[in-house]
């Protein structure tokens, strides 16, 4: 079966709750969409706001406080918010990538620490983090155990490798610059290759649930794992997967019965947060982000700007400013689209009003440097 580019787009939107807002609670929604990138604390909240009917941010506050959903370094070696039931499998599947990238980093090895040292420190570190500890406390503890101060970068890399969750520190978005860490309550097995291989299979199933159909290269991009391992796991799952052909002939895999709406299914305009997962989990990011706009959205340092979705594809970027939301479209948009965006903007401004009316303001320098906007409008509440 051949699937078109627009049908692939609609499949992603359906699974990511971007065709219609659904009435789910926060924890169930995080599990439904698989994972939310969370290096910006506000982004998971905005991601759920644009996906859920009647989203109450207090529900996510509670889910985070109760550890129903947790924030940790996972896929693509960056912070994600995931359901606690997924954490152990995801962390085990990510073990080789995290170990090589964190413990093999020259800043870690130059400190005098080795991977063997990390393995020896880890059990006691997790005992120490049985209750929330600040980064400074963890850094000091490592120095005490080593008998000498350790470079801050090395301590940070060890924290990112260790199975630690970020403990919530308060408003407006549960996490902030005052980071605190607690040992993962669902402790993964970190060094068993067989466990890593077995964990890759449920990781792939979960990825396809939230983002399929997808290629082996897409799967490897999602988790930043080697294509050979992704391919071997796909082959091990062959009897459970449906095989499709993408628009360019690429072999795609999916779960039988997974939603694949028709290519002409309407897709309403949406405001996506910074680093929305839909833009980053594919080797071919053109599924949602047209190649012509990629450099404007994904900046040279890796910042991924908040975007406008129009007809299911990125059509511009947005930011909050005094008096409303500034929406910059990369191409001229029809008036009815602007009207729909204005309605979304009013709801978003109301959502932000009590928490952070100028969310993402520290990224305004990208607008100062200039964006390829065909039209810019101020959308007010």
C-alpha positions in Angstrom: 0.0 0.0 0.0 1.3 3.5 -1.0 0.6 6.4 1.4 0.8 10.0 0.2 2.7 12.8 1.9 -0.6 14.5 3.0 -2.0 11.2 4.4 1.2 10.8 6.4 0.7 14.3 7.7 -2.8 13.6 8.7 -1.8 10.4 10.4 0.7 12.3 12.6 -1.9 15.0 13.4 -4.5 12.4 14.4 -2.2 10.6 16.7 -0.9 13.8 18.2 -4.4 15.1 18.9 -4.0 18.0 16.4 -7.0 17.3 14.2 -9.4 17.7 17.1 -9.0 18.5 20.8 -9.9 15.6 23.0 -11.2 15.4 26.5 -8.4 13.6 28.3 -6.7 14.2 31.6 -3.1 15.4 31.6 -1.5 12.1 32.4 -3.5 10.1 29.9 -2.7 12.7 27.2 1.0 12.5 27.8 0.8 8.7 27.4 -1.3 9.1 24.3 1.2 11.4 22.5 4.1 9.3 23.8 6.5 12.0 24.9 6.6 15.8 25.1 9.9 17.7 24.7 10.4 19.6 27.9 13.6 21.6 27.9 11.4 24.7 28.1 9.2 24.1 31.2 6.2 25.9 29.5 6.2 23.7 26.4 4.4 20.6 27.7 1.7 22.8 29.1 1.2 24.6 25.8 1.5 21.3 23.9 -1.4 19.9 26.0 -3.4 23.2 25.7 -3.4 23.0 21.9 -4.3 19.3 22.0 -6.9 18.9 24.7 -10.5 20.1 25.2 -10.8 22.3 28.3 -7.2 21.7 29.4 -6.7 22.8 33.0 -3.0 23.4 33.7 -3.6 22.4 37.3 -4.1 18.9 36.1 -0.6 18.7 34.7 0.7 20.4 37.9 -0.9 17.6 39.9 0.3 14.8 37.5 3.9 16.1 37.8 3.7 16.5 41.6 2.3 13.0 42.0 4.9 11.6 39.6 2.3 10.3 37.2 4.4 12.0 34.6 8.1 12.6 34.9 10.7 14.8 33.4 14.1 13.3 32.5 16.8 13.2 29.9 15.7 10.6 27.3 15.1 10.6 23.6 17.5 12.6 21.5 19.5 13.2 24.7 17.1 16.0 25.7 14.5 16.6 28.4 11.2 14.9 27.9 8.0 14.6 29.9 6.7 11.0 29.7 4.2 8.9 31.6 5.8 7.1 34.5 4.7 3.7 33.0 6.8 4.4 30.0 9.9 5.7 31.7 11.6 2.4 32.5 11.3 1.0 29.0 12.4 4.3 27.3 15.4 4.7 29.6 16.6 1.1 29.0 16.3 1.5 25.3 18.2 4.8 25.5 21.0 3.3 27.6 23.8 3.0 25.0 23.1 6.4 23.5 23.0 8.2 26.9 26.1 6.3 28.1 28.2 7.1 25.1 27.1 10.7 24.8 27.3 11.6 28.5 30.1 9.4 29.9 32.1 9.6 26.6 31.9 13.4 26.5 35.4 14.9 26.6 34.3 17.2 29.4 33.5 14.2 31.5 36.7 12.3 30.6 38.9 15.4 31.0 37.7 15.7 34.6 39.4 12.4 35.5 36.2 10.5 35.8 35.6 7.3 33.8 32.6 5.3 32.9 33.8 2.7 35.5 33.8 5.5 38.1 30.3 6.4 37.1 29.1 2.8 37.5 30.6 2.7 41.0 29.1 6.0 42.0 25.6 5.4 40.7 24.1 3.1 43.4 25.1 5.5 46.2 24.1 8.5 44.1 20.6 7.1 43.7 20.4 6.4 47.5 21.5 10.0 48.1 18.7 11.2 45.7 16.0 9.2 47.4 14.6 12.7 48.3 14.9 15.7 46.0 18.4 17.2 45.8 19.5 20.4 44.1 22.2 20.4 41.4 24.6 22.0 43.8 23.9 19.2 46.4 24.6 16.5 43.8 27.7 18.3 42.7 29.0 18.5 46.3 28.2 14.9 46.9 30.2 13.7 43.9 33.1 15.8 45.1 32.9 14.3 48.6 32.8 10.8 47.3 35.8 11.5 45.0 37.7 13.3 47.7 38.2 16.4 45.5 35.9 18.9 43.6 34.7 17.7 40.2 34.3 20.0 37.3 30.6 21.3 37.1 30.3 20.1 33.5 31.3 16.5 34.5 28.8 16.6 37.4 26.0 17.7 35.0 26.8 15.0 32.5 26.7 12.4 35.3 23.3 13.7 36.4 22.0 13.5 32.8 23.2 9.9 32.5 21.9 8.7 35.9 18.3 7.6 36.1 17.1 10.7 37.8 13.8 12.6 37.5 13.5 16.3 37.8 11.6 17.1 40.9 9.0 19.9 40.6 10.0 23.2 42.1 6.9 25.2 41.6 5.2 27.7 39.3 4.4 28.8 36.8 5.3 25.6 34.9 6.3 23.1 37.7 10.0 23.3 36.6 12.3 26.2 36.3 16.0 27.3 36.6 16.2 26.1 40.2 16.5 22.4 39.2 16.1 19.6 41.7 16.6 15.9 41.1 15.2 12.7 42.6 16.0 9.0 41.9 13.7 7.4 39.4 11.0 5.4 41.2 10.9 2.8 38.4 14.5 1.9 38.3 15.8 0.8 34.9 18.4 -1.9 34.2 21.3 0.1 32.7 24.0 -2.3 31.5 22.4 -5.5 30.2 22.6 -5.6 26.3 19.8 -8.1 26.2 17.5 -5.8 28.2 18.5 -2.9 25.9 17.5 -4.9 22.8 14.2 -6.1 24.3 13.3 -2.6 25.4 13.8 -1.3 21.9 10.8 -3.2 20.7 8.2 -1.6 23.0 9.9 1.7 22.4 9.2 1.2 18.7 5.6 0.2 19.3 5.0 3.3 21.5 6.7 5.5 18.8 4.4 4.1 16.1 1.3 4.6 18.3 2.1 8.3 18.6 3.9 9.1 15.3 3.5 6.3 12.8 3.7 5.3 10.0 7.5 5.6 10.1 10.7 4.3 8.6 13.6 2.7 10.3 15.4 6.0 9.8 12.5 7.9 11.6 12.7 5.5 14.5 16.4 6.0 14.8 15.9 9.8 14.7 13.2 9.7 17.4 15.4 8.0 19.9 18.8 8.9 18.4 19.8 5.2 18.4 21.8 3.4 15.7 19.8 2.5 12.6 21.1 -1.1 12.8 19.5 -1.6 16.2 16.3 0.1 15.1 16.2 -2.1 12.0 16.9 -5.3 13.9 14.1 -4.5 16.4 11.7 -3.7 13.5 12.5 -7.1 11.9 11.9 -8.8 15.2 8.5 -7.2 15.3 7.8 -7.9 11.6 4.8 -10.2 12.3 3.2 -7.4 14.4 3.6 -4.6 12.0 2.0 -3.5 8.7 4.4 -2.5 5.9 3.6 0.5 3.7 5.3 2.4 0.9 5.9 6.1 1.4 5.5 8.8 -1.3 9.2 8.5 -2.2 9.3 4.7 -2.1 10.7 4.5 1.5 9.5 1.5 3.4 7.3 2.5 6.3 6.0 0.5 9.3 2.8 0.9 11.3 0.6 -0.8 13.8 -2.4 -2.6 12.3 -5.6 -0.7 12.9 -3.8 2.5 13.8 -5.6 5.7 12.7 -4.7 6.9 9.2 -7.2 9.6 8.2 -7.8 10.5 4.6 -5.5 13.0 3.0 -8.3 15.5 2.6 -9.3 15.5 6.3 -9.5 19.1 7.5 -6.8 20.3 9.8 -7.6 23.3 11.9 -5.0 26.1 12.6 -3.0 25.5 15.8 -0.4 27.2 17.8 2.5 24.8 18.7 5.0 25.4 21.5 8.7 25.6 21.2 10.3 22.2 20.4 7.1 20.5 19.6 7.8 16.9 19.1 6.0 16.7 15.8 8.7 18.7 14.2 11.6 16.7 15.5 10.8 12.9 15.6 11.3 12.1 11.9 14.4 11.8 9.7 12.3 13.5 7.1 10.9 16.5 9.0 9.0 17.6 5.9 6.0 15.6 7.2 4.9 18.7 9.2 7.7 21.3 8.6 8.2 22.2 4.9 11.9 22.2 4.0 11.7 25.8 2.8 10.9 26.9 6.4 13.2 24.6 8.3 16.0 27.1 8.9 13.6 29.8 10.0 12.1 27.5 12.6 15.1 25.4 13.7 17.8 27.9 14.5 21.5 27.4 14.2 21.9 26.7 17.9 19.1 24.1 18.0 16.3 26.4 19.3 13.0 25.4 17.7 10.6 28.4 17.6 6.9 28.2 18.5 5.0 27.7 15.2 1.7 28.2 13.5 0.1 25.1 11.9 -2.1 25.9 8.9 -3.7 23.0 7.0 -1.5 20.7 9.0 1.9 22.2 8.0 4.1 24.8 9.6 3.2 28.2 8.0 4.8 30.6 10.4 6.0 31.4 13.9 4.5 33.3 16.9 5.5 35.0 20.1 3.8 36.8 22.9 4.2 40.6 23.1 2.7 43.4 25.1 -0.9 43.5 23.9 -1.3 40.1 22.3 0.4 37.5 20.1 2.5 38.4 17.1 2.0 35.9 14.4 4.4 35.9 11.5 3.3 33.9 8.4 5.9 32.7 5.9 3.3 33.0 3.1 0.1 35.1 2.6 -2.8 33.5 4.4 -6.5 33.8 3.5 -8.6 36.0 5.8 -10.6 33.0 7.1 -7.3 31.4 8.3 -6.3 34.7 10.0 -9.8 34.7 11.7 -9.3 31.1 12.9 -5.8 32.0 14.2 -7.2 35.1 16.0 -9.7 32.9 17.8 -7.0 30.5 18.8 -4.8 33.4 20.0 -7.6 34.8 22.2 -7.9 31.4 23.9 -4.1 31.1 24.3 -3.8 34.6 25.8 -6.5 33.7 28.3 -4.6 30.5 29.1 -1.3 32.4 29.7 -2.8 35.3 31.6 -2.6 33.8 35.1 0.8 32.0 34.5 3.2 33.7 32.2 1.7 36.3 29.7 5.1 36.8 28.0 6.1 33.2 27.7 9.3 32.5 25.7 10.2 36.2 25.9 13.9 35.3 26.3 13.9 34.1 22.7 12.9 37.4 21.3 16.4 37.9 19.8 15.4 35.6 16.9 12.7 38.1 15.9 15.2 41.0 16.3 17.6 39.2 13.9 14.8 38.9 11.4 12.5 36.2 10.1 11.3 35.6 6.5 7.7 36.7 7.1 5.4 37.5 4.3 2.8 39.0 6.7 2.8 39.7 10.4 -0.2 40.5 12.5 -0.9 41.3 16.1 -3.6 39.0 17.4 -5.2 40.4 20.5 -7.4 39.0 23.3 
